[in-house]
């Protein structure tokens, strides 16, 4: 068999890997690169492989760094199906359309200035029509239902506990008369996190492709989250400012809404308007409400007890662009949760543009920010932030709740693989991480008993 690593190799975004078994090329994920604009622009448009040579695609989950370039893949010549879980298919249908729409609007906004300056105009990566075509290629499969991808190649999706519908992908195959098992983690979730079930343990793994996002650190206890969130909300009430939270539309937004709901019910935060300002987040929350089979027992019990996890007094979902624009001129205190999570596109950029220069406001970093993204620059407290080509001083307070992460940390991942059984793993590949995280986690896997561990580079090929 052969492994070819095309994205999220030595970096975090752009997840894309090819495994070749019995002459069949199987693509694992097809995500968007995010970071340096020009570099990402080129990577997203130019694959390191020929899409028409891919025989099948397996999608781990709907986050944009794993799924967001699927419409380009089809635009460039891929003609096969895209297999994923039921919830992932529902989320991708809204994600693809939303990504195309945001690209179109952001390009229009930037091109007004570029046109006045006589510069070459940008084009969206893909159109809404091309996103619609991608939706027709999605083939949903329930968790734990094994299906035949090709002769001698079977696939099973197991709950990864990362976001709704996220899957750990198990591939069992026969090659040269030997039966082997490959596991692709996608992104591994954490245990005892609200809403979702814990990651499913998969035994007897021979080959492993694993994310390593937090492979060099330990998250603070999850119990710290509500207390910190309570503190930040009440600080905003005192200052009369705005709490701006860049959040992924899928997963992070729903978790934040649930936690704010609980704090509201417990009387621990004052009453203030809370806005989820992202049409995608609103649609994704409806998908979360639909797929209760993915919920953990505590969330199910919350609903049985008469509560609505994603709706409560003071919470508003804004979809109309005029309503969104009105928030920029509204006075606080208020909370605005908006996408995109890494501050690379969408309405969050307008909220940051209008609010980061005011010291009364706070920007809450509630998730991983890839290198060179606008979100990373804010998290690093850089004094000036470029938004839509213009420079804005960062005077707002910047805070972080790393325990909100939907990714398992180094020790949670090690515990997961030890429970799977590290002795059977012949070769492991660490991807989806920055260099320090990759090196730490690859060393930890070797110490845990994995035979061979590799850190692939972009376009690197391994034949086993």
ABEGO torsion letter per residue (X at the ends): XBBBBABGBGBABGBBBBBBBGGBBBBBEBBBBBEBAAAAAAAAABBABBAAABABBBBABABAAAAAAAAAAAAAGBABBBBBBAAAAAAAAAAAAAAAAAAAAAAAAAAAAAAAAGBBBBBBABBAAAAAAAAAABBBBBBGBBBBABBGBBBBBBBAGABBGBBBBBBBBBBGGBBBBBBBAEBBBBBGBBGBBBBBBBBGBABBBBBAAAAABBBBBAAAAAAAAAAAAAAAAAAGBBBBBBBBABGAAAAAAAAAAAAAAAGABBBBBBBBBBAAAAAAAAAAAABAAABBAAAAAAAAAGBBAABBBGBBBBABAAAAAAAAABBOBBBBBBOBAAGABEAAAAAAAAAAABAABBBBBABBBBBGBAAAAAAAGBABBBBGGBBBBBABBBBBBAAABABBBAAAAAAAAAAAGAAABABBBBBGBBAAAAAAAAAAAAAAGBABBBBBBBGBBBBX
